[in-house]
Amino acid sequence: MNGPRMDDFPYESLLGLENVRKLEITYNPRHPGEGVCVVEYVGGGIELFEMDRYLIEQLLEHLEHREG
């Protein structure tokens, strides 16, 4: 599931978290190995990125180690 890049927003201007309004990662255990990251940009552009289970597990591991 690849979301279309918004034509109103050149890719270079979207780089960096200062342009992100909301970021959400969803994972459904009924569909192992699949996840989706939805990024909403300032100004309203939205992108969808597929995420595999490995990437989500790596992110969670990283967050665990930051907390400790």
N, C-alpha and C positions, 0 to 999 in steps of 0.2 A: 504494500500500500504506500505508494509514493505520492505525496501531495504536490500539486503544482506550485512552483515558485511564483510569487506575486510579481507581475510585471512592473508594478509601481515602485518596487523596492530593489535597486541594484544589489547584487550579492555582497559587494564590498561594504555597503552601508549597514548590512545586517550583522556583520561579525562583531562579537563582543556582547557581553551580558547587559551592557547599558542600553541596548536596543530591544531587550526582551521584557515584555510585560508579564507573561505567564509561561511557565514550563511545567508540563504534566507528563508523567510516565505511567502507563497502565500495563498491567500484566495479568493475564487470566490463566490460572493453573489448569483450567480445562483444555487449554491450547498450549501445552508446554513448548517452549522454544520460541514463542512469539511475544513480542511486546510492541508498544507504540509510544513514541515520544511526540507530543503535540507542543509546538512552540508558537506562541502568539507574540507578535512584535508590536512595539509602540507604533501607532498609526494603523493597526488593524490587520497586517499581513499574518497569515497562518501557514505553517508548514507541518507536515506529518513525516516522521521518520520511523522506519521499521527498526526494531531492536531485537537482537537475539538474546536468548537466556544467558549466554556467557557474559555479554556486555552488562546486563542488569546485575548479575551476580558480582562482577568486578566492581561496579559502582557501589553496591551495598557493602562489600568488603572494605573498600576505600573509606566509606563513611564510618564504618565501625572502628577502624584504626584511628581516624581523626578524633573520635569521641574519647578513646582510651588514652 
